[in-house]
Amino acid sequence: MTHSYAQLAALSKDQLIQEYDRVAGHTEPGLSFIREELWRRDIKEQNERLERMTKHIRLMTAAITILTIINVIALFAAR
């Protein structure tokens, strides 16, 4: 059975997974399905790398801020 866009949008994630599993037993995957799965995995890996990089940038920013404050304090203390 084909769902309209509105019907699909109204389904929960679990319902979509159940529908996918039901339909998958009666279909053959095409090359586009495999290509899209590879693309999805690549995007997931890229997002994970970006999240790690963002954490490192946040730590570096905090460290630079602290060192700048220490430098300014040391500059005024030396006068």
C-alpha positions as CSV (number, residue, x, y, z in Angstrom):
1,M,0.0,0.0,0.0
2,T,1.3,3.4,-0.9
3,H,1.0,6.2,1.6
4,S,0.5,9.9,0.9
5,Y,3.1,12.4,2.0
6,A,0.8,13.5,4.8
7,Q,0.3,9.9,6.0
8,L,4.0,9.3,6.0
9,A,4.7,12.5,7.8
10,A,2.2,11.6,10.5
11,L,3.8,8.2,11.3
12,S,6.2,8.0,14.2
13,K,9.8,6.8,13.6
14,D,8.9,3.3,15.0
15,Q,5.9,3.1,12.7
16,L,8.0,4.0,9.7
17,I,10.6,1.3,10.7
18,Q,7.8,-1.3,11.0
19,E,6.4,-0.2,7.6
20,Y,9.8,-0.4,6.0
21,D,10.5,-3.9,7.4
22,R,7.1,-5.0,6.1
23,V,7.6,-3.7,2.6
24,A,11.3,-4.7,2.4
25,G,10.3,-8.4,2.5
26,H,8.5,-8.0,-0.8
27,T,11.0,-5.8,-2.8
28,E,14.5,-6.0,-4.3
29,P,16.9,-3.2,-3.4
30,G,18.2,-1.3,-6.4
31,L,21.6,0.4,-6.9
32,S,20.2,3.7,-5.8
33,F,19.1,2.2,-2.4
34,I,22.7,0.9,-1.8
35,R,24.2,4.2,-3.0
36,E,21.9,6.2,-0.7
37,E,22.8,4.0,2.3
38,L,26.5,4.5,1.6
39,W,25.8,8.3,1.3
40,R,23.9,8.2,4.6
41,R,26.8,6.4,6.4
42,D,29.3,8.9,4.9
43,I,27.2,11.8,6.2
44,K,27.0,10.2,9.7
45,E,30.8,9.7,9.8
46,Q,31.3,13.3,8.7
47,N,28.9,14.6,11.4
48,E,30.7,12.6,14.1
49,R,34.0,14.1,13.0
50,L,32.5,17.6,13.0
51,E,31.2,17.1,16.5
52,R,34.6,16.0,17.7
53,M,36.3,19.0,16.0
54,T,33.7,21.4,17.5
55,K,34.5,20.0,21.0
56,H,38.3,20.5,20.4
57,I,37.7,24.0,19.1
58,R,35.6,24.8,22.2
59,L,38.4,23.6,24.5
60,M,41.0,25.5,22.6
61,T,38.9,28.7,22.8
62,A,38.6,28.3,26.5
63,A,42.3,27.7,26.9
64,I,43.2,30.7,24.8
65,T,40.7,32.9,26.8
66,I,42.2,31.8,30.1
67,L,45.8,32.3,28.9
68,T,44.8,35.8,27.6
69,I,43.4,36.8,30.9
70,I,46.5,35.5,32.7
71,N,48.7,37.5,30.3
72,V,46.7,40.7,30.9
73,I,46.9,40.2,34.6
74,A,50.7,39.6,34.4
75,L,51.1,42.7,32.2
76,F,49.3,44.9,34.7
77,A,51.1,43.3,37.7
78,A,54.5,43.9,36.1
79,R,53.9,47.7,36.0
